[in-house]
Amino acid sequence: MPTSAKPFTRRATLAAAAALTSALALPLVAQAQAKEVKIAIIASKTGPLEAYAKQTIVGFHMGLDYATGGTMTVAGKKLVVIEKDDQGKPDVGKAALAAAYGDDKADIAVGPTSSGVALALLPVAEEYKKILLVEPAVADSITGDKWNRYIFRTGRNSSQDAISNAVALDKPGVSIATLAQDYAFGRDGVKAFKEALKKAKIVHEEYLPTNTTDFTAGAQRLIDSLKDKPGRKVIWIIWAGAGNPFKIADLDLKRYGIEIATGGNILPAMVAYKQFPGMEGATYYYFGIPKNPVNDWLVANHYKQFKSPPDFFTAGGMSAAIAVVEALKKTGGDTNTEKLIKTMEGMSFQTPKGTMTFRKEDHQAMQDMYHFRIKVDPAFAWGVPELVHEIKASEMSIPIRNKR
């Protein structure tokens, strides 16, 4: 018996030691995990909006670097970024966000690029009760009738785009035909633009598939709607991603006295603007316009890293990152969703565009926009938007469209 008891006792001792080690390891793992804040970026890294997504991601990483002073930590917690590609497809994006919250245990998510994808993501954030900071998707419905309390947005919305663009075009006797993509971004944009106009008249709305490359038929309908109208005649374009709608200028619009107007865009798209010196519109961002320390840092460091200026969505990505870091600083690194919501509602923070403030009612960031006039400068490959007027957030009456 004594000889047979020894192995049993040894086995029991080893098992107990293993159990104790395992039990001790659990809080250590939890403690290690607690020292991290996981942030998921959902973006269209492939697909027609790839260029926008890449800028957002670059800007986000630069924003974290800036806001944390290069430490990539907040309140002693390391910031871990998880990137996921939604391919510009709502179903893929929805699955990616669910995996980020569920499998990767992301504390906060940022994105997506496409408005169509964003609308698919909103209920996922609500289901997991986690913050989704929308950047740069634009459709009004994101912070409008499809909104829920877990959604914040640093990106501008369709109303901000529309109201600022109306500043340049809303004059008596102006007839406007619109050209937009046939999905949430285009339709919400035109809807908001129509609502913003008080003096000019919309005479035609043209919606084309997002993958359109031949604009001839649509352009002819636009021309027919305007050519016999008296006074100033304008085609207002709202377009994102592939395709060049400015090709409609090849149909000799000048013969009918028709102008083209549009908002801002990424620099490669603004190469087409060089054909239209004097064209007016309003933009979310152009690197040469804002004068503040954050933008100075972004421009200098982007030139240093990439030998080029920061672009439209780079500034947006940086703004989103700063918002996340500022919120975490205020909570002491606590990622509890309710604490974050309470902290972020009404929160102001500095961005490359100056001060942004999350409106309490719908969590939309109130922000300045820029009325521009295109200038041709041989030093730049694109049409340069010169500032006509900085449209302050306080000057724009942005509708609250949610049902809260």
KOLNU-739969 format. One record per residue: x, y, z of N, C-alpha, C in turn; residue in three letters. Coordinates in steps of 0.02 Angstrom, whole numbers, padded with zeros to 5 digits, always signed. Each point is the difference from the previous one (the first is absolute). Example, Ala and Ser with C-alpha at 12.3 -4.5 7.8 and 13.67 -1.06 7.14 Angstrom:
REM residues 2
+00660-00284+00390-00045+00059+00000+00045+00060+00000ALA/-00018+00053-00036+00042+00059+00003-00039+00055+00037SER/
***
This chain:
REM residues 404
+00041-00061+00000-00041+00061+00000+00042+00063+00000MET/+00053+00003+00044+00039+00061+00000+00032+00014-00067PRO/+00026-00054-00032+00032+00012-00065-00050+00024-00053THR/-00062-00026+00003-00050+00021-00049-00028+00069+00015SER/+00006+00023+00062-00027+00066+00018+00043+00057-00024ALA/+00066-00013-00006+00045+00054-00019-00015+00029-00068LYS/-00008-00042-00052-00016+00028-00065-00065+00039+00000PRO/-00050-00027+00039-00064+00034+00003+00008+00069+00030PHE/+00038+00004+00054+00010+00064+00034+00038+00048-00046THR/+00050-00027-00036+00039+00042-00045-00044+00027-00056ARG/-00043-00045-00027-00046+00022-00053-00049+00053+00025ARG/-00025-00012+00060-00048+00048+00028+00033+00068+00012ALA/+00063-00003+00023+00036+00063+00013+00012+00038-00065THR/+00021-00037-00053+00012+00031-00065-00064+00031-00028LEU/-00055-00038+00007-00064+00025-00026-00022+00063+00037ALA/+00010-00001+00065-00020+00058+00040+00043+00061-00019ALA/+00065-00014-00010+00045+00055-00019-00020+00029-00068ALA/-00017-00046-00046-00021+00022-00067-00064+00042+00003ALA/-00047-00023+00042-00063+00036+00007+00012+00069+00029ALA/+00045+00003+00051+00015+00064+00031+00034+00047-00049LEU/+00047-00027-00039+00034+00040-00051-00049+00028-00050THR/-00047-00044-00021-00051+00022-00048-00044+00053+00029SER/-00019-00008+00063-00044+00048+00033+00035+00068+00007ALA/+00065-00003+00016+00037+00062+00007+00010+00034-00068LEU/+00004-00041-00052+00013+00028-00067-00059+00039-00026ALA/-00061-00020+00018-00060+00033-00026-00002+00074+00016LEU/+00010+00020+00064-00001+00072+00013+00059+00036-00033PRO/+00057-00036-00008+00057+00031-00033-00015+00014-00073LEU/-00034-00047-00034-00021+00010-00069-00049+00058-00005VAL/-00048+00000+00046-00050+00053+00001+00033+00067+00012ALA/+00050+00000+00046+00035+00062+00015+00039+00024-00061GLN/+00032-00047-00036+00037+00019-00060-00046+00028-00053ALA/-00059-00032-00007-00048+00024-00050-00026+00069+00019GLN/-00008+00012+00066-00026+00064+00023+00048+00057-00014ALA/+00063-00017-00013+00050+00052-00015+00000+00020-00073LYS/-00046-00027-00039-00006+00017-00070-00068+00030-00015GLU/-00002+00044-00049-00063+00024-00028+00001-00020-00074VAL/-00047-00041-00019-00002-00024-00070-00048+00043-00041LYS/+00026+00026-00055-00040+00042-00045-00001-00032-00069ILE/-00059-00016-00025-00007-00030-00067-00015+00054-00051ALA/+00034-00003-00057-00016+00044-00056-00031-00043-00055ILE/-00061+00016-00018-00035-00034-00055+00002+00047-00060ILE/+00033-00020-00054+00007+00046-00057+00003-00040-00065ALA/-00015+00035-00055-00001-00031-00066+00071-00001-00029SER/+00042-00042+00029+00071-00004-00021+00006-00026-00071LYS/-00052-00034-00024-00004-00020-00071-00068+00023-00026THR/-00005+00007-00066-00062+00024-00030+00007+00071-00024GLY/-00055+00030-00024+00003+00066-00032+00019+00057+00047PRO/-00008-00009+00066+00016+00052+00048+00067-00012+00035LEU/+00041-00042-00030+00064-00020+00029+00044+00060+00019GLU/+00003+00050-00045+00043+00058+00013-00023+00038+00062ALA/-00066+00006+00009-00027+00034+00058+00018-00038+00064TYR/-00008-00066-00002+00013-00042+00058+00073+00005+00022ALA/+00045-00003-00048+00071+00003+00016+00019+00066+00033LYS/-00029+00054-00025+00012+00065+00032-00026+00001+00071GLN/-00060-00027+00010-00028-00001+00068+00045-00038+00048THR/+00025-00057-00022+00042-00042+00043+00066+00036+00016ILE/+00031+00030-00050+00061+00038+00011-00013+00057+00050VAL/-00054+00037-00011-00017+00055+00044-00014-00022+00071GLY/-00032-00058+00006-00017-00026+00067+00064-00016+00039PHE/+00046-00035-00032+00063-00016+00034+00040+00063+00017HIS/+00000+00048-00045+00035+00063+00014-00035+00037+00058MET/-00066-00004+00001-00037+00033+00054+00014-00030+00068GLY/+00006-00067+00003+00018-00032+00063+00069+00021+00022LEU/+00046+00004-00047+00069+00021+00014+00000+00071+00029ASP/-00038+00044-00033-00003+00070+00022-00032+00006+00069TYR/-00058-00031+00008-00039+00009+00061+00031-00032+00061ALA/+00041-00052-00010+00033-00033+00057+00072+00022+00009THR/+00022+00049-00040+00068+00023+00005+00051-00053-00019GLY/-00021-00045-00046+00045-00052-00024+00004-00062+00044GLY/-00037-00001+00055+00004-00057+00047-00046-00057-00019THR/-00053+00015-00038-00052-00050-00017-00031-00031+00062MET/-00002+00039+00054-00032-00023+00062-00044+00056+00027THR/-00053-00019+00036-00043+00046+00036-00011-00028+00070VAL/+00014+00041+00050-00009-00022+00070+00034-00067+00013ALA/+00058-00009-00029+00039-00061+00011-00022-00059-00042GLY/-00050+00009-00042-00025-00054-00042+00025+00007-00072LYS/+00024-00055-00027+00024+00000-00069-00058+00000-00049LYS/+00005+00041-00051-00052+00002-00052+00018-00050-00055LEU/-00045-00047-00012+00011-00052-00050-00051+00010-00056VAL/+00023+00008-00061-00044+00013-00058-00007-00064-00041VAL/-00063-00018-00014-00016-00059-00040-00033+00024-00064ILE/+00030-00013-00058-00028+00023-00064-00038-00056-00034GLU/-00060+00016-00025-00041-00048-00036-00026+00031-00065LYS/+00000-00040-00053-00021+00022-00066-00073-00020-00013ASP/-00043+00051-00011-00070-00016-00015-00013-00007-00075ASP/+00051+00014-00041-00004-00007-00073-00054+00044-00032GLN/-00026+00047+00038-00054+00041-00025-00067-00035-00003GLY/-00005-00058+00035-00061-00041-00003-00034-00002+00069LYS/-00064+00019+00004-00034+00003+00065+00002-00066+00039PRO/-00010-00057-00033-00001-00064+00036+00070-00017+00027ASP/+00051+00016-00038+00069-00014+00023+00017+00046+00058VAL/-00021+00063-00004+00013+00047+00054-00035-00020+00064GLY/-00062-00022-00007-00039-00021+00058+00034-00058+00036LYS/+00023-00049-00038+00035-00058+00028+00066+00021+00032ALA/+00035+00047-00032+00065+00023+00025-00008+00036+00068ALA/-00052+00042+00005-00010+00035+00063-00021-00048+00056LEU/-00043-00048-00017-00021-00050+00050+00060-00040+00025ALA/+00045-00017-00046+00061-00036+00019+00046+00043+00043ALA/+00003+00064-00016+00042+00046+00039-00025+00006+00072ALA/-00065+00010+00007-00028+00006+00068+00000-00068+00036TYR/-00020-00053-00036-00009-00065+00032+00063-00040+00009GLY/+00037-00011-00054+00060-00042+00002+00062+00037+00023ASP/+00009+00061-00026+00060+00038+00016-00007+00041+00064ASP/-00061+00003+00026-00014+00038+00062+00020+00073-00006LYS/-00014+00029-00058+00014+00071-00011-00043+00042+00048ALA/+00030+00050+00030-00036+00044+00046-00039+00054-00038ASP/+00029+00023-00056-00029+00053-00041+00014-00017-00073ILE/-00046+00018-00044+00012-00009-00072-00005+00068-00035ALA/+00038+00006-00055+00000+00061-00040-00011-00019-00073VAL/-00039+00040-00036-00013-00013-00071-00075+00002-00012GLY/-00022-00020-00058+00037-00023-00058+00007+00056-00052PRO/+00022-00019-00060+00011+00048-00054-00066+00015-00036THR/-00038-00051-00014-00061+00005-00040-00062+00012+00043SER/-00044+00044-00023-00064+00011+00035-00043-00062+00000SER/+00000-00037-00056-00039-00061-00003+00023-00051+00051GLY/+00065-00007+00008+00027-00045+00051-00017+00025+00069VAL/+00006+00065+00010-00013+00028+00066-00071-00016+00025ALA/-00048+00004-00045-00069-00014+00020-00008-00073+00022LEU/+00041-00044-00028-00003-00071+00021+00034-00010+00068ALA/+00047+00045+00018+00037-00008+00062-00036+00027+00061LEU/-00044+00048-00009-00032+00033+00057-00034-00049+00048LEU/-00041-00047-00025-00032-00046+00046+00049-00048+00035PRO/+00058-00012-00030+00050-00043+00031+00028+00034+00062VAL/+00014+00064-00004+00024+00038+00058-00053-00001+00056ALA/-00063+00006-00020-00053-00001+00050-00007-00069+00032GLU/+00008-00053-00040-00005-00068+00026+00055-00015+00051GLU/+00062+00022-00015+00056-00014+00044+00008+00054+00054TYR/-00040+00054-00005+00004+00055+00047+00071+00029+00005LYS/+00028+00012-00059+00068+00028-00005-00001+00062-00046LYS/+00046+00046+00013+00004+00061-00039+00024-00015-00072ILE/-00035+00030-00048+00024+00002-00070+00008+00074-00017LEU/+00061+00021-00010+00014+00069-00019+00004+00002-00077LEU/-00050+00028-00031-00005+00000-00073+00047+00052-00031VAL/+00043-00024-00044+00048+00041-00037+00022-00041-00060GLU/-00010+00022-00062-00026+00065-00021-00069-00003-00032PRO/-00038-00055+00005-00065-00006-00034-00044+00061+00014ALA/-00036+00023-00052-00030+00067+00001-00076+00001+00007VAL/-00036-00051-00022-00073+00004-00006-00033+00026+00065ALA/-00048+00045-00009-00035+00029+00057-00033-00053+00044ASP/-00026-00053-00031-00037-00050+00037+00041-00036+00054SER/+00067+00004-00006+00043-00033+00050-00009+00031+00069ILE/-00004+00066+00002-00016+00034+00063-00071+00029-00003THR/-00040-00030-00045-00070+00020-00008-00046-00056+00021GLY/-00044-00021-00046-00052-00048+00019+00027-00071+00012ASP/+00062-00015-00020+00028-00066+00013+00047+00000+00060LYS/+00006+00056+00033+00048+00009+00055-00021-00038+00063TRP/+00050-00018+00041-00013-00023+00068+00053+00031+00046ASN/-00009-00005+00064+00040+00037+00049+00074-00021+00003ARG/+00018-00055-00033+00069-00024+00000+00040+00031-00058TYR/-00033+00039-00041+00031+00029-00060+00022+00072+00012ILE/+00064+00013-00012+00027+00068-00003+00030+00010-00069PHE/+00008+00063-00021+00029+00011-00066+00045+00062-00001ARG/+00064-00010-00019+00045+00057-00012-00006+00023-00072THR/-00016-00046-00046-00010+00019-00070-00057+00048-00007GLY/+00002+00042-00052-00055+00046-00012-00060-00040-00026ARG/-00060+00028+00007-00059-00033-00028-00023+00035-00063ASN/-00050-00029-00032-00024+00028-00064-00026+00071+00009SER/-00032+00015+00056-00026+00067+00012+00056+00051+00006SER/+00054-00018+00033+00057+00046+00005+00029+00014-00069GLN/+00007-00053-00040+00023+00009-00069-00048+00046-00039ASP/-00064-00016+00006-00050+00034-00041-00008+00073+00019ALA/-00005+00014+00064-00011+00068+00023+00060+00044-00017ILE/+00060-00027+00007+00059+00039-00017+00005+00011-00075SER/-00018-00049-00041+00001+00008-00072-00055+00049-00024ASN/-00055+00001+00036-00054+00046-00018+00022+00073+00007ALA/+00048+00012+00044+00026+00068+00010+00024+00029-00067VAL/+00032-00043-00040+00028+00024-00064-00051+00005-00056ALA/-00055-00037+00005-00046-00006-00057-00070+00027+00011LEU/-00020+00011+00062-00069+00017+00014-00014+00074-00011ASP/-00011+00016-00064-00015+00069-00020-00064+00000-00042LYS/-00037+00056+00001-00061+00004-00042+00016-00009-00073PRO/-00043-00035-00036+00008-00008-00072+00049-00054-00020GLY/+00024-00039+00047+00046-00055-00015-00039-00065-00008VAL/+00010-00034-00056-00030-00066-00012+00054-00053+00008SER/-00015-00052+00038+00051-00051+00016-00027-00070-00017ILE/+00042-00039-00034-00013-00071-00011+00054-00038+00039ALA/-00018-00054+00033+00048-00037+00040+00019-00066-00033THR/+00063-00019+00009+00026-00064-00024+00031-00036+00060LEU/-00027-00058+00017+00023-00036+00059-00003-00075-00010ALA/+00036-00036+00043-00002-00074-00002-00065-00025+00031GLN/-00023-00055-00028-00064-00027+00022+00009-00047+00060ASP/+00018+00030+00056+00000-00037+00064-00001+00051+00056TYR/+00005-00022+00062-00013+00043+00058+00038+00066-00002ALA/+00064-00001-00017+00040+00061-00001-00029+00051-00049PHE/-00014-00023-00061-00025+00046-00051-00070+00025+00015GLY/-00045-00045+00017-00070+00019+00011-00009+00043+00063ARG/+00035-00018+00054-00004+00042+00061+00031+00068-00013ASP/+00054+00001-00040+00033+00063-00015-00044+00047-00039GLY/-00034-00026-00051-00045+00042-00041-00060+00023+00042VAL/-00027-00045+00040-00057+00018+00043+00018+00058+00046LYS/+00058-00005+00032+00021+00054+00045+00014+00064-00038ALA/+00029-00006-00059+00015+00059-00041-00064+00037-00020PHE/-00051-00038-00020-00064+00029-00018-00031+00038+00059LYS/+00006-00030+00059-00029+00031+00059+00038+00065+00018GLU/+00065+00001-00016+00041+00058+00018-00012+00060-00046ALA/-00023-00013-00061-00011+00055-00048-00064+00038+00016LEU/+00005+00065+00003-00057+00042+00015-00020+00044-00060LYS/+00048+00014-00045-00012+00046-00055+00008-00034-00068LYS/+00052-00039-00009+00010-00036-00062-00050-00057-00006ALA/-00008-00026-00062-00049-00053-00012+00033-00063-00029LYS/-00019-00058+00026+00022-00063-00028-00048-00018-00057ILE/+00026-00010-00061-00044-00015-00056+00005-00073-00022VAL/+00052-00035+00023+00008-00070-00020+00048-00035+00048HIS/-00014-00065+00014+00045-00041+00041+00020-00061-00042GLU/+00064-00009-00009+00025-00056-00040+00040-00047+00046GLU/-00022-00063+00006+00035-00050+00040+00026-00055-00045TYR/+00064-00014+00007+00032-00051-00042+00033-00053+00044LEU/+00008-00061-00026+00032-00053+00039+00070+00021+00024PRO/+00021-00027+00057+00065+00020+00029+00059-00018-00045THR/-00009-00050-00043+00056-00022-00043-00003+00031-00071ASN/-00039+00053-00008-00007+00032-00066+00067+00027-00026THR/+00013-00015-00063+00059+00029-00033-00019+00041-00061THR/-00058-00016-00030-00025+00037-00057-00058+00045+00023ASP/+00013+00065+00002-00049+00047+00027-00041+00035-00055PHE/+00007-00023-00061-00031+00035-00057-00075+00006+00006THR/-00035-00055+00012-00073+00001+00003-00025+00044+00057ALA/+00032-00008+00059-00020+00041+00057+00013+00073-00013GLY/+00057+00015-00031+00018+00069-00014-00050+00032-00048ALA/-00024-00038-00049-00048+00027-00047-00066+00018+00035GLN/-00020-00042+00048-00062+00016+00037+00011+00063+00042ARG/+00059+00008+00029+00015+00059+00039-00001+00063-00045LEU/+00030-00005-00058+00002+00056-00047-00071+00019-00022ILE/-00039-00050-00017-00069+00013-00023-00041+00035+00054ASP/+00014-00016+00063-00039+00030+00055+00019+00073+00012SER/+00059+00020-00023+00025+00067+00016+00004+00048-00060LEU/+00010-00027-00059+00021+00042-00057-00047+00057-00016LYS/-00064-00008+00012-00048+00053-00017-00019+00044+00059ASP/+00031-00012+00058-00016+00040+00059+00035+00067-00003LYS/-00033+00053+00023+00032+00066+00002+00047+00005+00060PRO/+00043+00050-00001+00043+00012+00058+00058-00049+00005GLY/+00029-00004+00059+00058-00043+00012-00022-00074+00003ARG/+00039-00044-00033-00017-00071-00004+00059-00041+00025LYS/-00012-00045+00047+00054-00036+00033-00016-00075+00006VAL/+00050-00042-00015-00005-00071+00017+00042-00010+00063ILE/-00033-00021+00054+00035-00011+00063+00014-00075+00006TRP/+00064-00018+00007+00021-00070+00001+00018-00022+00071ILE/-00028-00057+00021+00020-00031+00063+00018-00072-00017ILE/+00065-00015+00004+00025-00065-00024+00058-00024+00043TRP/+00005-00066+00009+00056-00028+00039+00027-00062-00035ALA/+00066-00010+00005+00029-00062-00026+00014+00002-00074GLY/-00008-00058-00033+00018-00008-00070-00045+00040-00046ALA/+00023+00008-00062-00038+00037-00050+00015+00075+00004GLY/-00003+00033-00057+00015+00072-00002-00060+00037-00029ASN/-00046+00023+00042-00060+00034-00025+00015+00067-00034PRO/+00061+00026+00011+00018+00064-00031+00011-00007-00075PHE/-00003-00062-00025+00003-00012-00072-00059+00033-00036LYS/-00053+00015+00037-00058+00031-00032+00018+00068-00030ILE/+00055+00029+00023+00022+00065-00028+00019-00008-00073ALA/+00016-00061-00021+00020-00012-00070-00059+00010-00048ASP/-00060+00003+00027-00059+00008-00043-00016+00074-00013LEU/+00051+00041+00007-00005+00072-00017-00056+00034+00039ASP/+00005-00004+00066-00050+00032+00043-00002+00076-00009LEU/+00058+00027-00017+00004+00073-00008-00046+00025-00055LYS/-00013-00042-00049-00044+00020-00055-00070+00016+00025ARG/-00018-00032+00055-00067+00011+00030+00004+00046+00061TYR/+00060+00025+00015+00008+00043+00058-00006-00037+00066GLY/+00017-00065-00001-00006-00041+00060+00067-00006+00036ILE/-00001+00012+00066+00060-00006+00042-00001-00067+00037GLU/+00058-00019+00027+00005-00057+00045+00020+00025+00069ILE/-00030-00029+00052+00019+00016+00068+00004-00066+00040ALA/+00040+00000+00052+00007-00061+00041+00032+00018+00066THR/+00004-00049+00044+00035+00009+00064+00071-00023-00005GLY/+00032-00007+00058+00070-00022+00002+00007-00074-00013GLY/+00062-00022-00008+00013-00071-00013+00074-00013+00013ASN/+00022-00062-00012+00071-00015+00008+00039+00032-00057ILE/+00064+00009+00010+00042+00036-00048+00000-00031-00070LEU/+00005-00067-00007-00002-00028-00068-00065+00017-00037PRO/-00056+00001+00036-00064+00018-00032-00002+00074-00018ALA/+00036+00040+00038+00000+00072-00012+00044+00022-00058MET/+00035-00048-00030+00037+00015-00062-00049+00024-00053VAL/-00060-00031+00000-00052+00020-00048-00024+00071+00012ALA/+00007+00026+00061-00024+00067+00016+00041+00053-00037TYR/+00060-00019-00021+00044+00048-00033-00031+00026-00065LYS/-00048-00038-00028-00034+00022-00061-00049+00057+00014GLN/-00015+00012+00065-00054+00046+00017+00024+00056+00046PHE/+00047+00042-00023+00021+00056+00043-00059+00045+00016PRO/-00003+00020+00063-00056+00042+00022-00059-00039+00027GLY/+00000-00067-00009-00055-00041+00026-00003+00007+00075MET/-00062+00007+00026-00009+00008+00072-00036-00060+00030GLU/+00014-00011+00063-00033-00053+00038+00021+00004+00072GLY/-00011-00053+00037+00021-00001+00070+00032-00067+00014ALA/+00050+00001+00043+00037-00062+00015+00006-00012+00074THR/+00010-00062+00016+00011-00024+00069+00071+00018+00022TYR/+00048-00009-00046+00070+00011+00018+00043+00008-00063TYR/+00047+00045+00004+00056+00004-00048+00060+00022+00041TYR/+00055-00034-00007+00057+00008+00046+00025+00071+00007PHE/-00009+00041-00052+00026+00069+00002-00047+00050+00032GLY/-00060-00021+00020-00049+00049+00025+00001+00009+00076ILE/-00008-00052+00042-00004+00012+00072+00067+00024+00029PRO/-00004+00048+00045+00059+00026+00033-00005-00014+00075LYS/+00030-00056+00022-00001-00018+00070+00057-00049+00014ASN/+00020-00009+00063+00058-00042+00015-00008-00073-00020PRO/-00061-00027+00004-00010-00070-00018+00011-00010-00075VAL/-00028+00045-00041+00011-00006-00072+00072+00012-00019ASN/+00032+00046+00034+00071+00013-00012+00041-00064+00011ASP/-00015-00036+00055+00034-00063+00016-00013-00052-00054TRP/-00064-00006-00020-00020-00050-00050+00036+00013-00066LEU/-00002+00062-00024+00031+00016-00064+00075-00014+00002VAL/+00033+00024+00052+00073-00009+00006+00020-00073+00003ALA/-00036-00038+00041+00018-00071+00009-00020-00043-00059ASN/-00054+00019-00035-00020-00038-00059+00052+00010-00056HIS/+00021+00062-00008+00053+00013-00050+00064-00038+00019TYR/+00015-00002+00064+00060-00034+00023-00003-00075-00013LYS/-00058-00031+00012-00007-00072-00007-00014-00022-00072GLN/-00040+00040-00036-00025-00023-00065+00020+00045-00059PHE/+00036+00054+00014+00022+00046-00053-00059+00031-00038LYS/-00056+00006+00033-00060+00028-00031-00044+00030+00054SER/-00047+00044-00019-00044+00030+00051-00054-00049+00023PRO/-00027+00010+00060-00056-00042+00022-00061+00016-00042PRO/-00044-00049-00008-00057+00008-00044-00065+00004+00040ASP/-00055+00003-00036-00068+00008+00026-00015-00046+00059PHE/+00011-00065-00010-00020-00049+00050+00055-00014+00051PHE/+00061+00023-00014+00053-00005+00049-00018+00042+00061THR/-00025+00060-00013-00021+00045+00054-00057-00031+00040ALA/-00045-00034-00035-00056-00032+00035+00023-00056+00045GLY/+00046-00041-00025+00026-00055+00042+00035+00027+00061GLY/+00037+00054-00008+00034+00030+00057-00050+00027+00051MET/-00052+00031-00025-00052+00027+00045-00033-00055+00041SER/-00013-00056-00032-00030-00057+00036+00046-00026+00054ALA/+00064-00005-00015+00048-00025+00049+00005+00047+00060ALA/+00002+00065-00014+00005+00049+00054-00062-00005+00045ILE/-00059-00009-00031-00061-00006+00039+00002-00061+00046ALA/+00025-00056-00025+00005-00061+00040+00048+00011+00059VAL/+00058+00028-00014+00049+00011+00053-00025+00050+00052VAL/-00031+00054-00022-00026+00049+00047-00054-00030+00045GLU/-00043-00042-00028-00051-00032+00040+00031-00047+00052ALA/+00050-00039-00021+00033-00046+00046+00039+00037+00054LEU/+00029+00057-00017+00034+00040+00051-00049+00023+00053LYS/-00059+00020-00022-00050+00025+00047-00029-00055+00044LYS/-00001-00063-00025-00026-00055+00041+00056-00035+00039THR/+00062+00025-00007+00056-00032+00033+00017-00068-00029GLY/-00016-00008-00065+00013-00063-00033-00055-00051+00006GLY/-00054+00018+00034-00057-00045+00009-00038-00006-00066ASP/-00011-00062-00024-00034-00010-00064-00074-00020+00009THR/-00025+00007+00061-00071-00014+00011-00042+00043-00047ASN/-00044-00031-00038-00037+00035-00053-00041+00057+00028THR/-00034-00011+00055-00043+00053+00028+00041+00060+00022GLU/+00059-00013+00028+00044+00055+00020+00024+00038-00062LYS/+00016-00037-00053+00023+00032-00061-00055+00043-00031LEU/-00061-00026-00002-00056+00039-00027-00010+00064+00039ILE/-00001-00006+00066-00009+00058+00043+00055+00051-00010LYS/+00061-00024-00010+00059+00043-00010-00002+00034-00067THR/-00018-00037-00052+00005+00026-00068-00058+00046-00019MET/-00057-00008+00031-00056+00044-00016+00017+00072+00021GLU/+00003+00044-00049+00018+00069+00013+00074+00014+00004GLY/+00041-00052-00011+00073+00007+00006+00028+00041-00059MET/+00043+00048+00015+00036+00037-00051+00073-00024-00003SER/+00029+00001-00059+00069-00023-00008+00030+00034-00060PHE/+00066+00006+00000+00036+00035-00053+00018-00048-00057GLN/-00009+00023-00062+00013-00041-00059+00038+00042-00051THR/+00020-00030-00057+00032+00040-00052-00046+00055-00028PRO/-00065-00006+00012-00048+00051-00022-00016+00050+00055LYS/+00032-00006+00057-00017+00042+00057-00044-00040+00049GLY/-00042+00035+00036-00040-00032+00052-00060-00037-00030THR/-00010-00061+00022-00061-00038-00014-00035-00013+00067MET/-00066-00005-00002-00040-00015+00059-00054-00050-00017THR/-00003-00055+00038-00053-00049-00010-00066+00027+00027PHE/-00048+00009-00044-00066+00024+00020-00034-00054+00043ARG/-00029+00020+00056-00030-00049+00046-00058-00038-00031LYS/-00038+00035-00042-00062-00030-00025+00011-00058-00047GLU/+00053+00003-00042+00009-00053-00050+00074-00020-00008ASP/+00043+00028+00043+00071-00018+00000+00037+00018-00065HIS/-00030+00044-00039+00033+00025-00060+00050+00055+00020GLN/+00061-00004-00028+00050+00051+00015-00017+00064-00037ALA/-00010+00054+00037-00010+00066-00029+00069+00027-00018MET/+00007+00026-00061+00066+00019-00025-00006+00053-00054GLN/+00055+00035-00011+00003+00052-00051+00007-00031-00069ASP/-00023+00037-00051+00008-00020-00070+00031+00060-00037MET/+00019-00012-00063+00038+00052-00035-00028+00013-00071TYR/-00025+00061-00010-00023+00022-00065+00063+00018-00041HIS/+00007-00033-00058+00061+00010-00040-00015+00023-00071PHE/+00053+00024-00032-00002+00016-00072+00063-00031-00030ARG/-00008-00037-00055+00057-00036-00030+00048+00048-00037ILE/+00063-00009+00016+00054+00038-00032+00047-00049-00034LYS/+00024+00017-00059+00049-00042-00035+00070+00025+00019VAL/+00039-00045+00030+00068+00016+00020+00046-00053-00032ASP/+00047+00021-00042+00045-00047-00034+00039-00045+00048PRO/+00007+00021+00062+00038-00039+00049-00037-00062+00023ALA/-00066-00002-00013-00041-00056+00024-00035-00035-00059PHE/-00005-00066+00004-00033-00038-00053-00075+00007+00003ALA/-00027+00023+00055-00072+00005+00010-00022+00073+00001TRP/-00065+00011-00007-00028+00067+00008+00004+00018+00074GLY/+00028+00057+00015+00011+00020+00070-00061+00037+00027VAL/-00031-00026+00054-00057+00036+00029+00024+00057+00045PRO/-00011+00061-00022+00018+00058+00040-00059+00018+00045GLU/+00016+00016+00062-00053+00015+00049-00035+00065-00018LEU/-00067-00003-00005-00041+00059-00009-00028+00020+00068VAL/-00024-00050+00037-00030+00014+00065+00000-00063+00043HIS/+00024+00006+00061-00004-00056+00047-00069+00000+00030GLU/-00038-00054-00014-00069-00004+00024+00001-00034+00068ILE/-00009+00040+00052+00003-00025+00068-00058-00046+00015LYS/+00012-00048+00044-00053-00047+00020-00061+00038+00025ALA/+00013+00056+00034-00055+00039+00029-00042+00035-00054SER/+00027+00005-00061-00037+00032-00055-00047-00048-00036GLU/+00009-00065+00012-00039-00050-00036-00053-00031+00046MET/-00061+00004-00022-00055-00031+00039-00009-00072-00024SER/+00036-00046+00032-00001-00070-00021-00059-00036+00032ILE/-00046-00026-00040-00059-00032+00028+00017-00060+00044PRO/-00039-00010+00053+00004-00060+00041-00052-00048-00029ILE/+00023-00055-00030-00045-00042-00038-00016-00067+00034ARG/+00027-00011+00060-00015-00064+00032-00067+00003+00037ASN/-00019-00056+00029-00066-00004+00033+00007-00002+00076LYS/+00057+00022+00024+00014-00003+00072-00048+00045+00038ARG/
***
